[in-house]
């Protein structure tokens, strides 16, 4: 049986942390974008004349929401390749 060194434990913890960062970091943007899309569809259904403005506003909101998912991806990549 082989001994586990401290570097191996750090590497394993980095992989677990990367998985948690992406797993938990993807929940918020997914829910936020779905909520924004659903509300935009409701608003377009009530006022179809403003579809262009509502779609543009929804896309900006989804881009801002997606930025948190990108941050979690950066953290996960740093944990995998730097640590």
C-alpha positions as CSV (number, residue, x, y, z in Angstrom):
1,X,0.0,0.0,0.0
2,X,1.3,3.4,-1.0
3,X,1.5,6.3,1.4
4,X,-0.5,9.5,0.6
5,X,1.6,12.6,0.7
6,X,0.5,16.1,1.6
7,X,0.7,17.2,-2.0
8,X,-1.7,14.4,-3.0
9,X,-4.2,15.6,-0.4
10,X,-4.0,19.2,-1.6
11,X,-4.5,18.0,-5.2
12,X,-7.5,16.0,-4.2
13,X,-9.0,18.9,-2.3
14,X,-8.4,21.2,-5.3
15,X,-10.4,18.7,-7.5
16,X,-13.2,18.5,-5.0
17,X,-13.2,22.3,-4.7
18,X,-13.3,22.7,-8.5
19,X,-16.3,20.4,-8.7
20,X,-18.1,22.2,-6.0
21,X,-17.3,25.6,-7.5
22,X,-18.8,24.6,-10.8
23,X,-21.7,22.6,-9.4
24,X,-22.8,25.4,-7.0
25,X,-21.7,28.2,-9.3
26,X,-24.0,27.0,-12.1
27,X,-27.2,26.8,-10.1
28,X,-27.5,30.6,-9.6
29,X,-27.1,31.6,-13.2
30,X,-29.3,28.8,-14.4
31,X,-32.1,29.9,-12.2
32,X,-31.6,33.6,-12.8
33,X,-31.6,33.2,-16.6
34,X,-34.7,31.0,-16.5
35,X,-36.5,33.4,-14.3
36,X,-35.6,36.4,-16.6
37,X,-36.6,34.4,-19.7
38,X,-39.9,33.4,-18.2
39,X,-40.8,37.0,-17.0
40,X,-39.8,38.3,-20.4
41,X,-42.2,35.9,-22.1
42,X,-45.0,36.9,-19.8
43,X,-44.3,40.6,-20.5
44,X,-44.3,40.0,-24.3
45,X,-47.5,38.2,-23.9
46,X,-49.1,41.2,-22.2
47,X,-47.6,43.8,-24.5
48,X,-46.4,42.4,-27.8
49,X,-45.6,45.8,-29.2
50,X,-42.6,46.1,-26.9
51,X,-41.1,42.8,-27.8
52,X,-37.9,44.2,-29.1
53,X,-37.2,46.3,-26.0
54,X,-38.1,43.5,-23.7
55,X,-35.9,41.0,-25.5
56,X,-33.0,43.4,-25.5
57,X,-33.4,44.0,-21.8
58,X,-33.8,40.3,-21.1
59,X,-30.5,39.5,-22.9
60,X,-28.6,42.1,-21.0
61,X,-30.0,40.7,-17.7
62,X,-29.0,37.2,-18.7
63,X,-25.5,38.3,-19.7
64,X,-25.1,39.8,-16.2
65,X,-26.4,36.7,-14.6
66,X,-24.1,34.5,-16.6
67,X,-21.0,36.4,-15.4
68,X,-21.3,34.7,-12.0
69,X,-21.1,31.3,-13.8
70,X,-18.0,32.4,-15.7
71,X,-16.4,33.5,-12.4
72,X,-17.0,30.0,-10.9
73,X,-15.5,28.5,-14.1
74,X,-12.4,30.7,-13.6
75,X,-12.1,29.6,-10.0
76,X,-12.5,25.9,-10.9
77,X,-9.9,26.2,-13.7
78,X,-7.5,27.9,-11.2
79,X,-8.0,25.1,-8.7
80,X,-7.3,22.4,-11.3
81,X,-4.3,23.9,-13.1
82,X,-2.6,26.2,-10.6
83,X,-3.0,24.4,-7.3
